[in-house]
Amino acid sequence: MTKLITFQYKVFLTVVECGSFTKAGEKLGLTQSGVSHNIAKLESELGVVLLRRNRNGLSLTDAGERVMPHIRQIVHHASLLEQEAALIQGMEVGSIKIGTFSSFSSKMLPQLIHRFTKGYPNIQVELYEGGYEEIEEWIASGTVDVGFLTRPSREFETVPLFQDELVVLMQEDHRLNKKKVIEVDSLQDESFIMPKAGCDLLIKKLLKERGVKPQVLFEIGDNNTLISMVQEGLGVTIIPTLILPPQMSHTKVIRLETSVYREINLAFKSFKVASPSTKRWIEVVKDHFQ
């Protein structure tokens, strides 16, 4: 397998991930025509059409759908080969693709990346931000090497990192603001703003177990929007501590009477077959949270 063909495979995967030739070109440092040229050469080499253009952008052909997992594997193994050769020469090079969710990205990831790049300056870090289900899908498909998740539903290897406590957030002059802890029962019939993007499942389970039915007025995916709505007195919410900004005005944070946590894990397919770069990342993360 020549390096040119491997690069064409990388171009193809980047186009699929970005959804356009222009965005893929920006990511790869190529012109749009350069991206088109590489895709055309790859299609000619394979003898099949991989991508179709339509009004909604780009989509995979049936042939593209069938060959994409194999192309992913080839690119992955080519990367392993390059990293192994670099290790033999005493160098630490490569790349690591990380799936993460927004609150972890803003609170925890900068320290981890700083620590990692300080130790391994020649390993490139790529971030993919999404919801829990999206991150699981990325790990399963090989789009990312590792992902930060709550308890995954798939059979991944995981490293437990820490527990993130759920708390009640309300406007500062809410009728319950004097309480030191909040009983879940006291939220019955309260105007409630439900967080989305994964932690809603844990919150709904908690409410159901206690037989509590607040008046859910909104379901909000964006953390900043959710907090702003609470500040305006539109309702109370239950959210993980990690979501809370360092400073908030016009709000009160109160712990639940019986503590509830979401467990944050680092998930990956298999440490045994992970690339050297991925293993280095896992080791740095484990060491950071010990």
Buried (B, 14 or more C-beta within 10 A) or exposed (E): EEEEBBBBBBBBBBBBBBEBBEBBBBBBEBEBEBBBBBBEBBBEEBEBEBBEEEEEEBEBBEBBEEBBEEBBEBBBEBBBEBBEEBEEEEEBBBBBBBBBBBBBBBBBBEEBBEBBBEEBEEBEBEEBBBBBEBBBBBBBEBBBBBBBBBEBEEEBBBBEBEEBEBBBBBBEEBEBEEBEEBBBEBBBEBBBBBBBBBBBEBBEEBBEEBEBEBEBBBEBEEBEEBBBBBBEBBBBBBBBBBBBEEEBEEBBEBBBEEEBBBBBBBBBBEEEEBBBBBBBBBBBBEEEEE
